[in-house]
Amino acid sequence: MELSEEDKRKLLRIARNSIESALTGAPPKPEESYGGAMSEPCGAFVTIRLHNDLRGCIGYIEARIPLFKTIEEVAQKAAFEDPRFPPLSADELQEVEIEISVLTPLRKISDVNQIEVGKHGLVVDAGYTRGLLLPQVATEYGWNREQFLSHTARKAGLPPDAWKHKDVDLYVFTSNVFSESELQPSHH
């Protein structure tokens, strides 16, 4: 899915507006009509960072609804429903940076050597539970392939070596990641 710079800026605005309207109780700004890539169903995650520390990260793995709707919904979930953090406050919203990861469809793999750390995100799926980690997480922590697999299994609530089991499926995906700080309008 090809997103233009303008699309990326719009998606980041949608995320921020969505969180803002939830905080203020004001209705979200009226919808523009979003065409092209933004209206295609797509999985995506919104990551919120406060002074470079994770403050919330939630997303949809599957492509069920148009991308702009996905961002609108998961931005609020990342801000208010991430069980690891208290809900975001209005004061914090001014300080946070929003990052969006737009996912490619999942691809099932049969050999862990197909995982390229730093390029691929990972899903460990045991049928009744699954865990996902985005590609940038492995890079941020400097994990090797095995650590990445173990942490993803743990995210699913499974033992760290669950990825070795026959009844556990592994999927990879790549993501197009962009954040507010990279897309600030240039000041001349």
Secondary structure in CASP SS format (residue, H / E / C, confidence):
PFRMAT SS
TARGET T0000
AUTHOR 0000-0000-0000
METHOD secondary structure of the structure
MODEL  1
M C 1.00
E C 1.00
L C 1.00
S C 1.00
E H 1.00
E H 1.00
D H 1.00
K H 1.00
R H 1.00
K H 1.00
L H 1.00
L H 1.00
R H 1.00
I H 1.00
A H 1.00
R H 1.00
N H 1.00
S H 1.00
I H 1.00
E H 1.00
S H 1.00
A H 1.00
L H 1.00
T H 1.00
G C 1.00
A C 1.00
P C 1.00
P C 1.00
K C 1.00
P C 1.00
E C 1.00
E C 1.00
S C 1.00
Y C 1.00
G C 1.00
G H 1.00
A H 1.00
M H 1.00
S H 1.00
E C 1.00
P E 1.00
C C 1.00
G C 1.00
A E 1.00
F E 1.00
V E 1.00
T E 1.00
I E 1.00
R E 1.00
L E 1.00
H C 1.00
N C 1.00
D E 1.00
L E 1.00
R E 1.00
G E 1.00
C E 1.00
I E 1.00
G E 1.00
Y E 1.00
I C 1.00
E C 1.00
A C 1.00
R C 1.00
I C 1.00
P E 1.00
L H 1.00
F H 1.00
K H 1.00
T H 1.00
I H 1.00
E H 1.00
E H 1.00
V H 1.00
A H 1.00
Q H 1.00
K H 1.00
A H 1.00
A H 1.00
F H 1.00
E C 1.00
D C 1.00
P C 1.00
R C 1.00
F C 1.00
P C 1.00
P C 1.00
L C 1.00
S C 1.00
A H 1.00
D H 1.00
E H 1.00
L H 1.00
Q H 1.00
E H 1.00
V E 1.00
E E 1.00
I E 1.00
E E 1.00
I E 1.00
S E 1.00
V E 1.00
L E 1.00
T C 1.00
P C 1.00
L C 1.00
R E 1.00
K E 1.00
I E 1.00
S C 1.00
D C 1.00
V H 1.00
N H 1.00
Q H 1.00
I C 1.00
E C 1.00
V E 1.00
G C 1.00
K C 1.00
H E 1.00
G E 1.00
L E 1.00
V E 1.00
V E 1.00
D E 1.00
A C 1.00
G C 1.00
Y C 1.00
T C 1.00
R E 1.00
G E 1.00
L E 1.00
L E 1.00
L C 1.00
P H 1.00
Q H 1.00
V H 1.00
A H 1.00
T H 1.00
E H 1.00
Y H 1.00
G C 1.00
W C 1.00
N C 1.00
R H 1.00
E H 1.00
Q H 1.00
F H 1.00
L H 1.00
S H 1.00
H H 1.00
T H 1.00
A H 1.00
R H 1.00
K H 1.00
A C 1.00
G C 1.00
L C 1.00
P C 1.00
P C 1.00
D C 1.00
A H 1.00
W H 1.00
K H 1.00
H C 1.00
K C 1.00
D C 1.00
V C 1.00
D E 1.00
L E 1.00
Y E 1.00
V E 1.00
F E 1.00
T C 1.00
S E 1.00
N E 1.00
V E 1.00
F E 1.00
S E 1.00
E C 1.00
S C 1.00
E C 1.00
L C 1.00
Q C 1.00
P C 1.00
S C 1.00
H C 1.00
H C 1.00
END
